[in-house]
Amino acid sequence: MRQLKLSKAFTLMESGPVVLVTTHDGQKDNIMTISWTMVVDFTPVFAITTGEWNYSFGALRENRECVIAIPSVDLLDKVVGIGTCSGADTDKFARFKLTPVPAKLVRPPLIKECLANIECRVIDIVPMHNIVVLEAVAAYLDTARKEKRTVHAVGDGTFIVDGRRIDRKKMMASKLPAGV
């Protein structure tokens, strides 16, 4: 993977793909599936929705760091499987044959098989809405990966796969941050 400029990290999530979030609780790594994501700011700041119902939430709240790993459509069955079992009794990296890669700035690992990975620190937790606000500190994109389409959860067990990309950068130039 090659390092991606942080100023471009929001482009990995703007479309709201289903993501995998890795955490580390001091003893072991874990992965949770999250379909509620949001770009908050170009700086880059993101938000995810999760809470006590997710085993990983304790590590996220306690250690205040994670990795957002963005899978492509070829990993969909693994993504769904990860979201339907608990890290309390399952080593998800082993069960779903995913490769943890040491991150540079946070303890939770990147996921090698994912299209992109964003190292994050928790900057706020909004308990009333179970929103975790994250600041990206490093981002990576696997440019050699052939499959680049991400998936979006509809919320009823079905998913939408990315389609054709349409370029309107010139029309939006006045609204985009420099360098994007």
Backbone as ProteinMPNN parsed JSONL, in Angstrom:
{"seq_chain_A": "MRQLKLSKAFTLMESGPVVLVTTHDGQKDNIMTISWTMVVDFTPVFAITTGEWNYSFGALRENRECVIAIPSVDLLDKVVGIGTCSGADTDKFARFKLTPVPAKLVRPPLIKECLANIECRVIDIVPMHNIVVLEAVAAYLDTARKEKRTVHAVGDGTFIVDGRRIDRKKMMASKLPAGV", "coords_chain_A": {"N_chain_A": [[0.841, -1.186, 0.0], [0.407, 2.27, -0.659], [1.12, 5.358, 0.963], [-1.452, 7.679, 1.654], [-2.372, 11.05, 1.138], [-3.449, 12.894, 3.947], [-5.239, 14.944, 3.541], [-6.822, 13.988, 1.561], [-8.156, 11.842, 2.609], [-10.862, 11.904, 3.339], [-12.179, 11.392, 0.971], [-12.257, 8.706, 0.718], [-14.353, 7.907, 2.264], [-16.554, 9.504, 1.78], [-18.731, 8.667, 0.292], [-19.996, 6.943, 1.994], [-19.415, 4.08, 2.613], [-19.875, 0.639, 3.752], [-17.933, -0.25, 6.496], [-15.054, -1.741, 8.11], [-14.028, -1.766, 11.435], [-11.177, -1.717, 13.316], [-10.002, -2.534, 16.564], [-8.07, -2.46, 19.615], [-7.781, -4.004, 22.672], [-5.824, -3.946, 24.571], [-4.974, -6.482, 24.954], [-5.849, -8.055, 22.807], [-6.616, -7.914, 19.282], [-9.509, -6.746, 17.525], [-12.374, -6.799, 15.329], [-15.061, -4.895, 14.055], [-18.097, -4.552, 12.217], [-19.332, -1.708, 10.622], [-21.979, 0.217, 9.485], [-22.952, 2.722, 9.611], [-21.667, 5.605, 8.922], [-19.944, 8.753, 8.674], [-18.718, 11.63, 7.038], [-17.343, 14.321, 8.648], [-15.805, 16.576, 8.442], [-13.388, 18.174, 6.283], [-10.883, 17.973, 7.399], [-9.056, 15.629, 8.265], [-12.124, 14.641, 9.66], [-14.184, 12.148, 10.964], [-17.241, 10.309, 11.663], [-18.658, 7.597, 13.442], [-21.306, 5.352, 14.199], [-21.86, 3.603, 17.08], [-22.022, 1.484, 19.992], [-22.487, 0.244, 23.353], [-23.52, -2.25, 22.658], [-21.792, -3.392, 20.876], [-18.997, -5.413, 21.122], [-16.413, -4.395, 20.684], [-16.651, -1.744, 21.395], [-15.951, -1.072, 24.043], [-13.114, -1.177, 24.033], [-12.654, 0.807, 22.174], [-13.684, 3.068, 23.469], [-12.091, 3.083, 25.791], [-9.336, 3.051, 24.92], [-9.285, 4.868, 22.883], [-8.689, 4.887, 20.105], [-8.554, 3.653, 16.736], [-8.797, 1.748, 13.667], [-10.174, 2.491, 10.591], [-11.148, 0.373, 8.212], [-11.62, -0.077, 4.829], [-13.494, -2.166, 3.034], [-13.753, -3.91, -0.128], [-16.228, -5.026, -2.541], [-15.744, -7.765, -2.983], [-15.189, -8.777, -0.507], [-17.548, -8.942, 0.852], [-19.084, -11.127, 2.049], [-17.422, -11.828, 4.181], [-17.431, -9.418, 5.586], [-20.136, -9.242, 6.386], [-20.245, -11.591, 7.921], [-18.419, -10.923, 9.981], [-19.878, -8.922, 11.207], [-21.896, -10.371, 12.356], [-21.077, -11.922, 14.447], [-19.445, -12.158, 17.672], [-16.622, -10.471, 19.034], [-16.029, -11.132, 21.587], [-15.923, -13.843, 21.916], [-14.719, -14.772, 19.636], [-11.988, -14.933, 17.435], [-11.741, -12.798, 15.096], [-9.989, -12.09, 13.023], [-8.64, -14.507, 12.535], [-10.812, -16.315, 12.057], [-12.046, -15.229, 9.752], [-9.988, -15.16, 8.002], [-8.285, -12.868, 7.657], [-5.662, -10.465, 7.361], [-3.811, -8.95, 9.834], [-2.112, -5.862, 9.852], [0.547, -4.048, 11.149], [-0.168, -0.816, 12.354], [1.007, 2.575, 11.908], [0.675, 4.763, 13.664], [-1.267, 4.191, 15.571], [-2.478, 1.653, 17.863], [-4.362, -0.458, 17.115], [-4.645, -2.75, 14.326], [-4.135, -2.367, 10.725], [-6.092, -3.7, 7.996], [-4.967, -5.924, 5.764], [-6.248, -6.982, 3.438], [-8.119, -5.112, 2.732], [-9.328, -2.363, 0.735], [-8.663, 0.229, 1.508], [-7.274, 1.91, 4.388], [-7.656, 3.724, 7.389], [-6.041, 5.286, 9.917], [-7.095, 6.232, 13.123], [-7.903, 8.537, 15.805], [-9.923, 8.806, 18.686], [-11.841, 11.629, 19.206], [-14.087, 12.576, 20.355], [-16.994, 11.417, 22.072], [-20.359, 11.037, 21.701], [-22.696, 10.339, 23.77], [-25.55, 10.374, 23.831], [-26.409, 9.889, 21.227], [-24.88, 7.773, 20.456], [-22.59, 8.312, 18.963], [-19.364, 8.272, 17.702], [-16.697, 10.323, 17.356], [-14.068, 10.757, 15.147], [-10.66, 11.501, 14.485], [-8.651, 11.421, 11.698], [-5.36, 10.181, 11.423], [-3.555, 9.003, 9.771], [-3.582, 7.643, 6.468], [-4.209, 5.101, 4.013], [-4.096, 3.646, 0.766], [-4.716, 0.896, -1.268], [-3.45, 0.734, -4.155], [-2.838, -1.194, -6.004], [-4.792, -3.056, -5.897], [-7.248, -4.899, -7.596], [-10.092, -5.053, -7.435], [-12.174, -2.461, -6.678], [-14.627, -1.536, -5.987], [-16.905, -0.477, -3.528], [-19.28, -1.32, -0.897], [-22.625, -0.531, 0.128], [-24.774, -0.423, 2.835], [-28.202, -1.131, 2.87], [-29.845, -1.524, 4.954], [-31.621, -3.488, 5.409], [-30.552, -5.966, 5.175], [-29.728, -6.105, 2.609], [-27.519, -4.903, 0.014], [-25.912, -2.225, -1.75], [-23.865, -1.965, -4.528], [-21.056, -0.058, -5.497], [-21.092, 1.79, -8.527], [-20.495, 3.065, -11.769], [-18.147, 5.742, -11.896], [-18.562, 9.201, -11.942], [-17.245, 12.148, -13.191], [-17.179, 15.369, -11.927], [-15.471, 17.331, -11.104], [-14.473, 19.815, -12.079], [-16.774, 21.407, -12.147], [-17.354, 21.564, -9.437], [-15.179, 22.765, -8.29], [-14.873, 25.183, -6.806], [-15.856, 24.502, -4.332], [-14.358, 22.467, -3.261], [-11.665, 21.295, -1.167], [-8.29, 22.512, -1.408], [-6.04, 20.702, -3.456], [-7.447, 18.309, -3.69]], "CA_chain_A": [[0.0, 0.0, 0.0], [1.135, 3.534, -0.613], [0.51, 6.313, 1.871], [-2.363, 8.635, 1.031], [-2.387, 12.338, 1.828], [-4.579, 13.031, 4.869], [-6.214, 15.88, 2.966], [-7.682, 13.234, 0.648], [-8.739, 10.699, 3.308], [-12.331, 11.958, 3.347], [-12.707, 10.863, -0.291], [-12.431, 7.266, 0.897], [-15.589, 7.652, 3.009], [-17.619, 10.452, 1.455], [-19.889, 7.946, -0.229], [-20.608, 6.171, 3.069], [-19.374, 2.629, 2.467], [-19.803, -0.221, 4.927], [-16.525, -0.324, 6.876], [-14.62, -2.575, 9.219], [-13.287, -0.951, 12.397], [-10.355, -2.538, 14.192], [-9.659, -1.989, 17.875], [-7.178, -3.289, 20.426], [-8.197, -3.792, 24.061], [-4.681, -4.107, 25.463], [-4.532, -7.869, 24.836], [-6.122, -8.637, 21.496], [-7.239, -7.115, 18.236], [-10.863, -7.144, 17.165], [-12.95, -6.115, 14.17], [-16.512, -4.792, 14.012], [-18.647, -4.009, 10.985], [-20.119, -0.495, 10.855], [-22.573, 0.738, 8.252], [-23.329, 4.119, 9.822], [-20.459, 6.431, 8.918], [-20.198, 10.099, 8.178], [-17.627, 12.592, 6.954], [-17.738, 15.49, 9.425], [-15.021, 17.729, 8.02], [-12.292, 17.861, 5.377], [-9.592, 18.072, 8.098], [-10.315, 14.905, 8.128], [-12.837, 14.148, 10.843], [-15.265, 11.221, 10.616], [-18.032, 9.821, 12.787], [-19.309, 6.298, 13.303], [-22.297, 5.108, 15.242], [-21.708, 2.321, 17.757], [-22.236, 1.63, 21.427], [-22.245, -0.894, 24.244], [-23.931, -3.513, 22.041], [-20.636, -3.926, 20.156], [-17.912, -5.804, 22.012], [-15.271, -3.506, 20.448], [-16.883, -0.391, 21.886], [-15.181, -0.874, 25.272], [-11.73, -0.862, 23.653], [-12.69, 2.098, 21.485], [-13.883, 4.096, 24.5], [-10.977, 3.067, 26.733], [-8.042, 3.346, 24.306], [-9.518, 6.058, 22.064], [-8.078, 4.792, 18.795], [-9.047, 2.554, 15.907], [-8.526, 1.844, 12.237], [-11.313, 2.275, 9.703], [-10.699, -0.371, 7.036], [-12.692, -0.013, 3.833], [-13.444, -3.359, 2.185], [-14.421, -3.868, -1.425], [-17.361, -5.947, -2.657], [-15.314, -9.16, -2.92], [-15.104, -9.163, 0.905], [-18.86, -8.738, 1.468], [-19.487, -12.218, 2.942], [-16.618, -11.7, 5.399], [-17.93, -8.224, 6.278], [-21.395, -9.635, 7.03], [-19.89, -12.555, 8.964], [-17.81, -10.185, 11.095], [-20.946, -8.194, 11.884], [-22.896, -11.262, 12.958], [-20.503, -12.682, 15.559], [-18.859, -11.276, 18.682], [-15.212, -10.574, 19.362], [-15.905, -11.646, 22.95], [-15.606, -15.277, 21.86], [-14.252, -15.11, 18.291], [-10.859, -14.215, 16.84], [-12.281, -12.518, 13.764], [-8.917, -12.133, 12.028], [-8.413, -15.913, 12.198], [-12.018, -16.928, 11.501], [-12.347, -14.72, 8.415], [-8.743, -15.198, 7.237], [-7.835, -11.511, 7.345], [-4.288, -10.252, 7.8], [-3.551, -7.689, 10.529], [-0.854, -5.192, 9.499], [0.781, -3.015, 12.163], [-0.373, 0.592, 11.999], [2.168, 3.395, 12.25], [0.424, 5.746, 14.72], [-2.223, 3.684, 16.56], [-2.226, 0.239, 18.185], [-5.144, -1.4, 16.303], [-4.005, -2.993, 13.032], [-4.776, -2.222, 9.424], [-6.477, -4.988, 7.421], [-4.268, -5.997, 4.481], [-7.135, -7.305, 2.331], [-9.032, -4.01, 2.441], [-8.956, -1.38, -0.275], [-8.073, 1.393, 2.17], [-7.241, 1.899, 5.851], [-7.467, 5.05, 7.967], [-5.73, 5.269, 11.347], [-7.882, 7.295, 13.757], [-7.978, 8.741, 17.256], [-11.238, 9.276, 19.133], [-11.767, 12.99, 19.749], [-15.32, 12.842, 21.103], [-18.063, 10.411, 22.065], [-21.64, 11.679, 21.996], [-23.471, 9.199, 24.266], [-26.982, 10.441, 23.533], [-26.672, 9.355, 19.893], [-23.906, 6.712, 20.196], [-21.713, 8.778, 17.892], [-17.944, 8.356, 18.028], [-16.072, 11.248, 16.424], [-12.7, 10.299, 14.935], [-9.755, 12.309, 13.673], [-7.694, 10.589, 10.979], [-3.959, 10.564, 11.616], [-2.83, 8.43, 8.631], [-4.491, 6.946, 5.553], [-3.524, 4.273, 3.027], [-4.932, 3.127, -0.314], [-4.06, -0.185, -1.999], [-3.646, 1.075, -5.563], [-2.641, -2.399, -6.817], [-5.976, -3.914, -5.77], [-8.082, -4.851, -8.805], [-11.48, -4.744, -7.065], [-12.214, -1.183, -5.956], [-16.014, -1.169, -5.674], [-17.314, -0.658, -2.137], [-20.7, -1.65, -0.732], [-23.396, 0.346, 0.997], [-25.882, -1.163, 3.437], [-29.531, -0.537, 2.754], [-30.4, -1.613, 6.305], [-32.552, -4.618, 5.486], [-29.818, -7.162, 4.793], [-29.284, -5.994, 1.219], [-26.429, -3.957, -0.17], [-25.744, -1.612, -3.059], [-22.455, -1.957, -4.922], [-20.675, 1.111, -6.294], [-21.131, 1.645, -9.977], [-19.624, 3.936, -12.565], [-17.77, 7.019, -11.279], [-18.815, 10.313, -12.85], [-16.367, 13.251, -12.809], [-17.68, 16.743, -11.982], [-14.511, 18.115, -10.322], [-14.4, 21.191, -12.577], [-17.983, 22.123, -11.724], [-17.359, 21.711, -7.988], [-13.86, 23.247, -7.874], [-14.942, 26.248, -5.799], [-16.307, 23.926, -3.054], [-13.454, 21.415, -2.841], [-10.422, 21.761, -0.57], [-7.134, 22.521, -2.296], [-5.294, 19.454, -3.557], [-8.28, 17.11, -3.776]], "C_chain_A": [[0.882, 1.243, 0.0], [0.392, 4.48, 0.319], [-0.323, 7.307, 1.082], [-2.313, 9.927, 1.826], [-3.62, 12.422, 2.719], [-5.646, 13.961, 4.316], [-7.158, 15.189, 1.986], [-8.397, 12.073, 1.338], [-10.262, 10.724, 3.294], [-12.926, 11.395, 2.058], [-12.905, 9.359, -0.225], [-13.768, 6.94, 1.558], [-16.748, 8.538, 2.613], [-18.894, 9.747, 1.025], [-20.542, 7.026, 0.804], [-20.573, 4.668, 2.913], [-19.49, 1.904, 3.811], [-18.319, -0.388, 5.23], [-16.304, -1.368, 7.953], [-13.802, -1.68, 10.136], [-12.501, -1.894, 13.295], [-10.065, -1.782, 15.479], [-8.657, -2.933, 18.535], [-7.493, -2.977, 21.884], [-7.061, -3.899, 25.068], [-4.132, -5.514, 25.401], [-4.753, -8.449, 23.449], [-6.78, -7.627, 20.564], [-8.653, -7.621, 17.998], [-11.306, -6.325, 15.96], [-14.458, -6.042, 14.362], [-16.919, -4.182, 12.679], [-19.516, -2.813, 11.341], [-20.682, -0.019, 9.516], [-23.017, 2.193, 8.401], [-22.071, 4.947, 9.996], [-20.798, 7.799, 8.356], [-18.888, 10.881, 8.11], [-18.116, 13.845, 7.669], [-17.05, 16.742, 8.893], [-13.912, 17.261, 7.091], [-10.964, 17.667, 6.11], [-8.789, 16.787, 8.269], [-10.858, 14.41, 9.471], [-14.018, 13.31, 10.343], [-16.071, 10.904, 11.857], [-18.575, 8.439, 12.432], [-20.327, 6.179, 14.42], [-22.096, 3.699, 15.768], [-21.912, 2.554, 19.247], [-21.979, 0.328, 22.156], [-22.617, -2.24, 23.631], [-22.807, -4.158, 21.236], [-19.51, -4.205, 21.143], [-16.717, -4.852, 21.891], [-15.436, -2.119, 21.063], [-16.088, -0.093, 23.159], [-13.744, -0.484, 24.978], [-11.652, 0.503, 22.985], [-12.808, 3.244, 22.497], [-12.666, 4.2, 25.414], [-9.662, 3.555, 26.101], [-8.077, 4.5, 23.307], [-8.727, 6.062, 20.743], [-8.633, 3.585, 18.057], [-8.494, 2.718, 14.504], [-9.844, 1.606, 11.517], [-10.742, 1.611, 8.462], [-11.874, -0.438, 6.061], [-12.568, -1.201, 2.889], [-14.108, -3.109, 0.838], [-15.43, -5.019, -1.493], [-16.956, -7.417, -2.569], [-15.185, -9.67, -1.485], [-16.465, -9.134, 1.601], [-19.268, -9.868, 2.414], [-18.692, -12.195, 4.251], [-17.115, -10.527, 6.239], [-19.216, -8.551, 7.044], [-21.121, -10.627, 8.162], [-19.304, -11.887, 10.195], [-18.884, -9.464, 11.901], [-21.96, -9.07, 12.586], [-22.304, -12.204, 14.003], [-19.81, -11.7, 16.496], [-17.38, -11.546, 18.888], [-14.982, -11.069, 20.781], [-15.481, -13.113, 22.937], [-15.06, -15.726, 20.499], [-13.042, -14.271, 17.916], [-11.257, -13.987, 15.385], [-11.203, -12.491, 12.687], [-8.691, -13.58, 11.581], [-9.634, -16.52, 11.499], [-12.277, -16.501, 10.055], [-11.103, -14.582, 7.53], [-8.338, -13.81, 6.719], [-6.466, -11.285, 7.982], [-4.143, -8.919, 8.521], [-2.171, -7.154, 10.141], [-0.623, -4.097, 10.53], [0.564, -1.607, 11.598], [0.866, 1.373, 12.43], [1.934, 4.272, 13.468], [-0.582, 5.313, 15.779], [-1.956, 2.194, 16.78], [-3.083, -0.737, 17.38], [-4.526, -1.553, 14.909], [-4.835, -2.559, 11.832], [-5.222, -3.622, 8.997], [-5.926, -5.033, 5.997], [-5.208, -6.176, 3.301], [-8.075, -6.167, 1.942], [-8.442, -3.038, 1.423], [-8.227, -0.189, 0.338], [-8.146, 1.212, 3.681], [-6.959, 3.315, 6.333], [-7.219, 4.891, 9.469], [-6.413, 6.467, 11.992], [-7.69, 7.342, 15.268], [-9.371, 9.267, 17.569], [-11.064, 10.671, 19.719], [-13.034, 13.371, 20.508], [-16.227, 11.617, 21.022], [-19.325, 11.123, 22.514], [-22.603, 10.584, 22.438], [-24.95, 9.206, 23.865], [-27.33, 9.802, 22.194], [-25.709, 8.23, 19.507], [-22.992, 7.053, 19.025], [-20.284, 8.881, 18.428], [-17.3, 9.216, 16.945], [-14.577, 10.917, 16.37], [-11.909, 11.305, 14.103], [-8.76, 11.363, 13.013], [-6.282, 11.109, 11.205], [-3.052, 9.976, 10.529], [-3.84, 7.691, 7.764], [-3.695, 6.242, 4.468], [-4.528, 3.745, 2.009], [-4.132, 2.072, -1.062], [-4.328, 0.014, -3.483], [-3.469, -0.131, -6.485], [-3.871, -3.312, -6.804], [-6.856, -3.768, -7.007], [-9.519, -4.468, -8.485], [-11.493, -3.491, -6.215], [-13.63, -0.766, -5.577], [-16.313, -1.458, -4.199], [-18.804, -0.964, -2.09], [-21.336, -0.716, 0.282], [-24.581, -0.445, 1.529], [-27.18, -0.399, 3.243], [-30.206, -0.555, 4.124], [-31.357, -2.772, 6.487], [-31.88, -5.929, 5.091], [-29.412, -7.178, 3.334], [-28.264, -4.872, 1.118], [-26.441, -3.42, -1.591], [-24.25, -1.564, -3.331], [-22.199, -0.704, -5.751], [-20.741, 0.794, -7.775], [-20.121, 2.545, -10.644], [-19.37, 5.25, -11.833], [-17.931, 8.12, -12.324], [-18.049, 11.533, -12.346], [-17.04, 14.611, -13.022], [-16.772, 17.667, -11.169], [-14.456, 19.569, -10.772], [-15.603, 21.999, -12.104], [-17.973, 22.423, -10.236], [-16.092, 22.346, -7.435], [-13.913, 24.296, -6.766], [-15.346, 25.722, -4.421], [-15.371, 22.869, -2.5], [-12.206, 21.996, -2.197], [-9.264, 21.657, -1.563], [-6.447, 21.147, -2.276], [-6.118, 18.195, -3.692], [-8.521, 16.768, -5.223]], "O_chain_A": [[1.963, 1.255, 0.587], [-0.83, 4.403, 0.445], [0.051, 7.722, -0.015], [-2.222, 9.901, 3.054], [-4.717, 12.06, 2.294], [-6.831, 13.781, 4.594], [-8.189, 15.753, 1.621], [-9.184, 11.381, 0.691], [-10.893, 9.668, 3.242], [-14.078, 10.961, 2.059], [-13.647, 8.797, -1.03], [-14.264, 5.821, 1.429], [-17.859, 8.317, 3.095], [-19.999, 10.178, 1.356], [-21.552, 6.391, 0.501], [-21.608, 4.02, 3.066], [-19.235, 2.483, 4.867], [-17.527, -0.641, 4.322], [-17.239, -1.816, 8.616], [-12.967, -0.911, 9.66], [-13.075, -2.761, 13.955], [-9.904, -0.561, 15.484], [-8.432, -4.051, 18.073], [-7.473, -1.814, 22.288], [-7.298, -3.938, 26.275], [-2.973, -5.747, 25.745], [-3.944, -9.241, 22.966], [-7.397, -6.648, 20.985], [-8.953, -8.79, 18.243], [-10.704, -5.308, 15.617], [-15.075, -7.02, 14.786], [-16.178, -3.395, 12.089], [-20.34, -2.887, 12.252], [-19.947, 0.127, 8.539], [-23.413, 2.824, 7.421], [-21.481, 4.987, 11.076], [-21.798, 7.979, 7.66], [-18.056, 10.8, 9.014], [-19.177, 14.376, 7.341], [-17.628, 17.829, 8.892], [-13.537, 16.088, 7.105], [-9.996, 17.229, 5.489], [-7.597, 17.033, 8.451], [-10.134, 13.843, 10.29], [-14.745, 13.706, 9.432], [-15.643, 11.194, 12.974], [-18.903, 8.157, 11.279], [-20.213, 6.833, 15.456], [-22.151, 2.726, 15.016], [-21.967, 3.696, 19.702], [-21.33, -0.577, 21.631], [-22.082, -3.27, 24.042], [-22.866, -5.352, 20.945], [-19.118, -3.326, 21.91], [-16.078, -4.538, 22.895], [-14.453, -1.397, 21.23], [-15.603, 1.024, 23.333], [-13.208, 0.434, 25.598], [-10.706, 1.261, 23.201], [-12.116, 4.256, 22.389], [-12.257, 5.305, 25.772], [-8.961, 4.38, 26.687], [-7.038, 5.042, 22.932], [-8.18, 7.083, 20.326], [-9.115, 2.628, 18.664], [-7.814, 3.697, 14.196], [-10.548, 0.636, 11.798], [-9.945, 2.211, 7.741], [-12.984, -0.814, 6.437], [-11.666, -1.253, 2.053], [-14.926, -2.201, 0.694], [-15.472, -5.874, -0.608], [-17.753, -8.24, -2.12], [-15.083, -10.878, -1.271], [-16.53, -9.287, 2.82], [-19.762, -9.583, 3.505], [-19.235, -12.508, 5.311], [-17.209, -10.631, 7.462], [-19.363, -8.18, 8.209], [-21.701, -10.513, 9.241], [-19.648, -12.24, 11.323], [-18.811, -9.4, 13.128], [-22.801, -8.569, 13.333], [-22.949, -13.174, 14.402], [-19.612, -10.537, 16.144], [-16.94, -12.696, 18.915], [-13.851, -11.394, 21.143], [-14.77, -13.57, 23.832], [-14.952, -16.925, 20.239], [-13.058, -13.048, 18.057], [-11.124, -14.88, 14.549], [-11.481, -12.84, 11.539], [-8.564, -13.848, 10.386], [-9.495, -17.168, 10.462], [-12.681, -17.318, 9.228], [-11.15, -13.976, 6.46], [-8.088, -13.612, 5.53], [-6.16, -11.859, 9.027], [-4.326, -7.865, 7.911], [-1.191, -7.898, 10.105], [-1.52, -3.286, 10.765], [1.047, -1.266, 10.519], [1.673, 0.886, 13.222], [2.864, 4.517, 14.236], [-0.74, 6.0, 16.788], [-1.285, 1.553, 15.971], [-2.566, -1.781, 16.983], [-3.953, -0.604, 14.374], [-6.054, -2.406, 11.91], [-4.78, -4.616, 9.572], [-6.363, -4.275, 5.131], [-4.986, -5.572, 2.251], [-8.757, -6.254, 0.921], [-7.226, -2.916, 1.279], [-7.283, 0.337, -0.251], [-8.974, 0.457, 4.189], [-6.129, 4.022, 5.762], [-8.088, 4.416, 10.2], [-6.328, 7.584, 11.483], [-7.366, 6.344, 15.913], [-9.929, 10.068, 16.82], [-10.246, 10.878, 20.615], [-13.055, 14.373, 21.222], [-16.222, 10.883, 20.034], [-19.357, 11.739, 23.579], [-23.259, 9.963, 21.602], [-25.526, 8.153, 23.592], [-28.413, 9.239, 22.034], [-25.715, 7.779, 18.362], [-22.663, 6.196, 18.205], [-20.034, 9.496, 19.465], [-17.351, 8.879, 15.762], [-13.912, 10.81, 17.401], [-12.423, 11.881, 13.144], [-8.096, 10.587, 13.699], [-6.037, 12.315, 11.183], [-1.907, 10.403, 10.383], [-4.837, 7.173, 8.267], [-2.639, 6.718, 4.05], [-5.669, 3.436, 2.352], [-2.991, 2.322, -1.452], [-5.324, -0.484, -4.009], [-3.908, -0.093, -7.635], [-3.971, -4.235, -7.613], [-7.174, -2.653, -7.421], [-10.109, -3.646, -9.186], [-10.887, -3.46, -5.144], [-13.814, 0.254, -4.913], [-16.014, -2.539, -3.693], [-19.502, -0.88, -3.1], [-20.671, -0.185, 1.172], [-25.311, -1.067, 0.758], [-27.244, 0.816, 3.427], [-31.041, 0.3, 4.42], [-31.848, -3.013, 7.59], [-32.554, -6.89, 4.716], [-28.817, -8.147, 2.863], [-28.155, -4.017, 1.996], [-26.921, -4.077, -2.515], [-23.464, -1.17, -2.469], [-23.011, -0.329, -6.597], [-20.479, -0.33, -8.205], [-19.021, 2.755, -10.133], [-20.28, 5.806, -11.218], [-17.481, 7.974, -13.46], [-18.194, 11.911, -11.183], [-17.419, 14.962, -14.139], [-17.233, 18.663, -10.61], [-14.398, 20.469, -9.934], [-15.456, 23.154, -11.704], [-18.528, 23.436, -9.81], [-15.947, 22.455, -6.217], [-13.066, 24.286, -5.874], [-15.19, 26.435, -3.43], [-15.565, 22.412, -1.374], [-11.726, 23.052, -2.609], [-9.274, 20.806, -2.452], [-6.297, 20.523, -1.225], [-5.555, 17.106, -3.799], [-9.204, 15.787, -5.521]]}, "name": "protein", "num_of_chains": 1, "seq": "MRQLKLSKAFTLMESGPVVLVTTHDGQKDNIMTISWTMVVDFTPVFAITTGEWNYSFGALRENRECVIAIPSVDLLDKVVGIGTCSGADTDKFARFKLTPVPAKLVRPPLIKECLANIECRVIDIVPMHNIVVLEAVAAYLDTARKEKRTVHAVGDGTFIVDGRRIDRKKMMASKLPAGV"}
